[in-house]
Amino acid sequence: MSQKQLKEAFISNLNGTSLLEISAGLSVPPLCLLCRGLLLILYYLHHGKPVSSRKYSLLLDFLVLVCPLVFSCTVLSPIIFFIPVILAACCAGIFSKIYSRRKREARAPFGQIVKEFQKARLDPECIPAITVFRVYVNVLTSISILAVDFPQYPRRYAKAETYGTGAMDLGVGAFIFGNALVCPEVRQKSHTTQPRFSSLARQVFSVWPLVSLGVGRLLSVKSVEYHEHTSEYGVHWNFFFTLALVRLAASLLLAIFPKQKAWLASLALAVLYQLLLSTTSLKTFILHGSDGRDSRLGFLNANREGLLSLFGYLAIYLASVQVGLWLLQGRGSVRGWLEALGGLALAALVLSVLLQLCQACTEPVSRRLANLSFCTWVLAHCLLLLALFVLTDLSLVFTKLLVKGSSVPCCWKVVQPPDSRKKHGMDAVPVRRQDELSQLCLISAINKNQLLFFLLANVMTGAVNILIDTIHSKAAFTLCILHLYMFFNCLIMYILHARNIVLKFW
């Protein structure tokens, strides 16, 4: 077999992993974020000032926010269930040190602190959990697209061939979910009066970079004979085309139907598509082609997975729009967000139950088909991850209230401290400009140029695969390459962020 055929076989005919293992993996990013926030607060407590060096800030962010993810999906994957326990223990130890240091200064009792925390007012214009969710999906995707070509990346985490739940299968759906959370239909104020199809016109213009990247990827892959998994999207199709068409189709539907009822459109579309898969020959066509022998003759046959899975991804996008609208309802207090956290957890639990029913009554999860089970699975786990990020943010807000003047980038600001804070010895974070809080922050740096970060990751992945025999690499070499690759990507974003450069011209 040629090198190209070896690499294609290396990522083919896989069956995914368990839902429990993926859930355990999803708890790692929020715990990393919490650990980094607590370390920054502890540093402020000891030195009386935040970390001011950009070099050390980048190093801390990379070591705490990125490196654990690289290890978790490679050499530490056999103990993935213990990693959240270890990280949680580290966070508990740091918090205990912060609280004990503060307790020696004779401040308010813990019960009073909790009461004042619930009354705290948060900046309603900023929801850090959404930003962090989108950035971490991008980071995890960037790690996986290169790591999957190395033997240290477990085959069960890679995309499943037909049925199964691989970590990379979830990443595809999470990308759609994250894009929908900040789409124009969500960010547009409900009271603004604009032509009904104005958002659609803007979307037609805004997706041209995705179409261009899709064409560029197609031409480059074919020209250098780069290895590709044909049954993933098809012969000519790729994820950039899927993103572009899903955004356009969603804008068209939301221009016709009220966006407040987006979940109904999502449900109707997902159920109807599943009925077609179950009662017609559509499923057979997607899996085996028009002749039943995996024919790739003709554009539709050649790209049937990419074209027909659009229905499932569109259902995920519309449901995610509903989530985004619900999150942006203007909650301004900790108490309001605690209730929202309960709502997210309940929704994730209900969808997890529905997932079991869908798999029992229809068919298992299939990213290739983007069936009803896949849509339900993606939404359940994305809501779980989002809930964990909200919980992390609220935990950091509570800790910041313990330490006067401390701040954590990409975390909620307390814009209106409780009236009784002086009486009970409770300190609040002073009001600061958002750009001051987001300074010296890798998350903000990636967030400013997310598409560029993803594009750079794709280009570097291709370069590494062309230059290196990845499938025969040793563990130490693999870890070196993955860390250098991620650090270079992060460094470029960090430099652009430091110079306040946003490479967006559409």
C-alpha positions, 0 to 999 in steps of 0.5 A, a space after each residue: 500500500 502507498 503512504 496515501 492508502 495507509 493513512 486513509 486506512 488508518 482513519 477508516 472503518 472505526 466505531 467510536 467510543 462510549 457516551 460516558 467517555 466523551 462526557 468525561 472528556 468534556 469535563 476537562 476544558 471547564 476544569 482547565 479554565 477553572 484552574 487557570 482562573 484560580 491560579 490568577 486569583 491566587 497570584 493576585 492574592 500573593 503579589 497584590 497585582 495581576 500577571 503583567 507580563 505578556 510572555 508569562 501570561 501566554 505561557 500560563 494560558 498555554 500550559 493550563 488551557 491547551 496542554 492538558 487537552 493534548 495529553 488527554 487525547 493522546 498518551 493519557 487517554 487510557 486514564 481519561 476518567 481520572 483526569 477530571 478527578 485530578 484537575 478537580 482536586 487541583 482546583 479544590 486545593 487552590 480554592 482552599 488556599 485562597 479561602 484560608 488566606 482570606 479567612 485569616 484576615 477575619 472577613 465575613 463568614 462563608 454563609 454570608 458570602 454565599 448570600 451576597 454572591 447570589 445578589 451580585 449583579 453581572 454584566 448582561 452584555 457579555 456571556 463569557 461561556 459562549 465565547 469560551 465554548 466556541 474557542 474551545 471547540 476550535 482548539 479541540 478540533 485543531 488538536 484532533 485534526 492533526 493528532 488523529 494521524 498519529 498512533 497515540 490518538 485512540 482510534 475510538 476518538 476518531 470519526 466513526 465510519 457509519 454508526 458510532 460516537 467518536 469525539 471527532 463526530 461530536 466536534 463537527 456538530 459542536 462547530 455548527 452549534 457554536 456558530 449558531 449561538 452567535 449568528 445574526 438572528 440571535 445577536 439582532 435585537 428583537 425590537 429593531 425594525 429591519 427588512 425581513 430578508 436583510 439578514 439573508 442578504 448579509 449572510 449571502 455575502 458573509 459566507 463567501 470566505 467559507 465557500 472560498 476556503 472550501 474550494 481552496 481545500 478541494 483544489 489543494 487536496 486533489 493537487 497534492 494527492 493528500 489522503 482523504 476519507 471519502 465516506 466522510 463528506 464525499 469526493 468533492 465536498 468538505 466541511 467548509 461547504 457544509 458550514 456555508 450552506 447551513 448558514 444560508 439555509 438557516 437564514 432563509 428559514 428564519 426569514 420565513 418563520 419566526 426565530 422564537 419558534 426555531 426549535 419547532 422548525 428544527 424538530 420538524 426537520 429532524 423528524 421528517 428527515 429521520 422518517 425519510 431515512 427509515 421508510 425510504 431507500 434514502 439511507 441505502 443510497 447514502 451508505 451504498 450509492 445508487 447502484 448499491 456498490 458504493 458508486 461515485 458516478 455523478 455529482 450527487 452520488 459522489 457527494 451524497 454524504 455531504 449533501 444529504 447530511 445538510 438536513 441534520 446539520 440544519 436541524 442542529 443549527 436551528 435548535 442552537 439558534 433557540 438556545 442562543 436566543 434563550 441565553 441572551 434574555 438579559 439575565 443580570 444577576 447571579 441568581 438568574 444565571 443559577 436558574 439558567 444553569 439549572 435549565 441547561 442541565 435539565 435540557 441536557 438530561 432530557 435530551 440524553 433520555 431522548 437519545 436513548 429512546 431514539 437509538 432504541 426506536 430508530 437507529 444508532 448515532 450516525 454522523 454520516 447520515 446526520 440522523 435524529 440520534 446524531 442531532 439529539 446527541 450533539 445537542 445534549 452534549 453541547 448543552 452539557 459543555 455549555 452548562 459546565 462553562 457557565 458553572 465555571 464562570 460562576 465559580 470564578 465570580 464567587 472566588 473573585 468576590 473573595 479577593 478585592 481587585 482580582 480579575 480573570 480574563 474572559 470571566 463575568 464582571 460584577 457591575 453592581 456589587 451588593 449594597 451590604 458588601 462593606 458591612 459584611 466585609 465582602 469585596 467586589 470586583 471593580 468595574 473595568 472596561 471589557 478590553 482591559 479584562 480581555 487583555 493578556 488572554 489566549 481565549 480572547 486572542 483566538 476568539 478575535 480570529 477564529 476562522 484564521 485559527 481554524 484555517 491555519 490549523 488546517 494548513 499546518 496539519 497538511 504540511 505536517 502530514 506531507 513532511 512526516 510519516 505520522 502513523 509510525 511516530 513514537 510517543 515522545 516525537 508525537 507530543 513534541 509535534 502536537 505541542 509545537 503545532 498548537 503553540 505556533 497557532 496560539 502564538 500567531 493569534 496572541 501576537 495579532 491580539 496584542 497588536 489589535 489586528 482582526 483579519 476579517 474583511 467581509 
